[in-house]
Amino acid sequence: MKIENNILRYYLRNVYFITGTAYAGKSTAVKLLTERCGLIFCGENYFTEVTDKVAEPSVQPDLCYIKSLTDFRDFVTRAPEEYERWMYNTGREAAGFEVAELIARASQGRVIADTNIPLDILREISDYDHVAVMLSPKSMSVERFFDRSDPEKQFILSTIGSCENSDEVMANYRRGLELINSREHYEEYAGSGFFTLVREDDGRDTREEVFEKLARHFGFIE
């Protein structure tokens, strides 16, 4: 069965998407927009409760990779190129789950989603005024990756620390982060044709500025 894009676009008309690179402020922006504009919150990985139950290795092998691990140290010691491939393909495999979940939630009101849906799919199922891209320089997306206290990143950090050659494992993992946040991927986001905000590495608190720009772009405020 195939659902045509014009149908999906209609049912996603109350959904607003934020995508982009790590450490660009996406999570903070989604939370602020939710709180101040009365939106339904879909934060990072909001769909995993369903994928954990439904994804099948024969159909979504990369989504099922984590469940297949017997030792999480295998995750952090993968070749950087494999980590990059896995990261982006996971987003593509998850797109169907995201769309289905967002349609269900949008029946209750306007939704804001921190999404990994690939750009080419977003162009097909949404509109310019419903999508925003947020970018950060590699110095932030890679070097500050572990600065945040969320459990997922801290678990990865502790796993790397548990490895016998932890310094080498950390260097290998950061190389994967560099590939994921490479200039090539950055330029793909920057040249997407969607509304784009770039976070500068200057230490300023730009939360209010970013909120206002995004809220105006999405039409939540005039």
N, C-alpha and C positions, 0 to 999 in steps of 0.2 A: 504493500500500500504506500502511496506517495501523496502527501498533502501539498497542494500547490502553494507557492509563496504568497500569492495574493490573499489566500485564506488565512495563512499564518500571520501576515501583516495586519489583517483585520482583527484577529483575536489578540494580537499583541499591541493593539493601539494604546492601551493604558500602561505599557511597560517602558521604562526608561533604563538605558544601559550605560554603565561606565566600565571601560576597559583600559588596558595600558600596561606599563611596566611596573616592576616591584618598587616599593618605596616612593611612589608618586603621589600618595595621599588618597587613594581610591577608597579604602575602608573608612577613613575619617569623613570623606565627602558623602558617602552613602549614609552614614549615621546622622550627619547634620541635616541632610535633605529629608531623611525620614522623620526626624524629630520636629523640624521646623515647617515642613510642608505637608504633613499628614499623610505620608506615603507608607506603603507596606514594605518592610525591610527584607531584602534578600542579600545578606552579606556573603563574604567569600565562602565558596564551597557549600552554599545553601542547599544543594541538591543531593548531597552525598548520602543522606539517609535512604534515599530511593536507590541510588546506584549500588550501594552496599548490598541491597536485597535483590536487585533485578539484573544487574550487569552479568553477562556471561562471557567466559574466556574465548569462546568461538566467535563472538560478535564484537565484544569490547575488550580485547586482550590487555590493552594498556590500563584501562580502568580497573581491571582485575589483578594487575601486577602486585599491588601492595598486599592484597589478601593472600597471595601465593607465597609470600616471603616467610621463611622459617627463622631467618636472622636478619634484622633490619640493617645490620652492617653491610649486607649485600647492596642495599639501596644507596648508601653513601659512598661506596667504593666503585660504582659503575664508571665506565669510560665517560668522560665529559660529553662526547658526541652522542652517546646513547641517552644520557640524561636530557640533553637538549631535544632529541627526537621524541622521547617519551613525554616530556612536558607539553609540547605543542600538539602531539597526537592525542593525548588525554583530553585536551580542550575540544578537539574535534569529535572524539567519541562521546563526550559528555553533552554536546550541543543539543541532541535530541531530548535528553533528560531535562536540560535547562528549559527548553522551549515548552515542553509538556508541563513542567512545574510552574512556569511563569504564567501560562494560560490559565491554569487552575487558580493561582493566587490572584490574578488580575480580575477574576470574576467578583472579587470583594472590594476592588478599588484600584487606585494608581499604585504601581509597583516601581521601586528603584532597585536595580540589580548590579552587583559587583560581578562581572561576567568574564569568562574565558572563551566565549563563543568566538570562533575565528572571524576576522574582518570580512571575508568574502561572504560568509553566511549572514552577518549583520546587514550588509548592503542589500541582501535579498529580502530580508524579513522585517526591516525597520526603516526609519527615515532619519534624515539629518538632524532634525530637532528632537530626536529621541535617543541619540547616541552621543557620548562624549569620550574622548581619548585623553588619558592623563599620563604624562611621561616624566621620567626623572633621569638625570645623567647617570652613567655607569658607576661613577664614584659613589653614588648613593645606593643604587639598586643592587650592587655587588658588595661593596665594602661595608655597608650598614645592614646587610641582610639579617644578621643575628642580633641587631641592637634592640629589636622589639621583643616584648615579653610573651607573645602568644604561645600557647602550649606546643603547637606543631613545630615551630622553629626551634624552640628550646629543647624539644625531644631530639630533633636532628642534631643539634649542637652536642647534647649529652652522648648521643650514639657515636658521633665522630670522636669525642673524648675518650670513649671506651675502647677504641681501636688501639692495637699495640703500637702502630706507627701513625699516631693521630695527627702529627704535623703534616705528613705526606698526604694523608686522607683529606685533611682540611684544604691543602693546596689543590688537590684533585677536584674536590667538591666546588671550590671557588672557580676553578676553570670551567666547570659546567655552568655555573651561574653567569660567567662572562659570555659564554656562548648563547645562553638563553636571552641575555640582555645585550647582545652584540649590536654593533652599528647597523648591520643589515636588518635585524628585527626592529630596531628603533626607527629606522627610516621607513619600514613598512607601515608602522603605526603613524608616523608623522605625515606620510603621504597618503593616508587612507581616504582623505576627502571629508572626514568627519571633523566636527568641532574639537579642537585640541588645546589642552593646557599643559605647559611645561613647568615643572617644579625646579627652581634654581637652588643650587647648593650654597646659599648665602646666610643660613641661620635664621632667616626671618620667619615669624609666625604668619602664615598666609591663609589660615583657615577661613577667616571671614571673607577675604578677597575671593578665594576659590568658591566658597559657598555662593556668593552673590553672582559670580560669573556663570556658574552652573545653573543656578535657579533661574536666571534670566534666559539662558540658552534653552532650557527645557520649558520655559513659559510659565513657571510657577510664580514668578513675580514680574512686575513690569519695570 
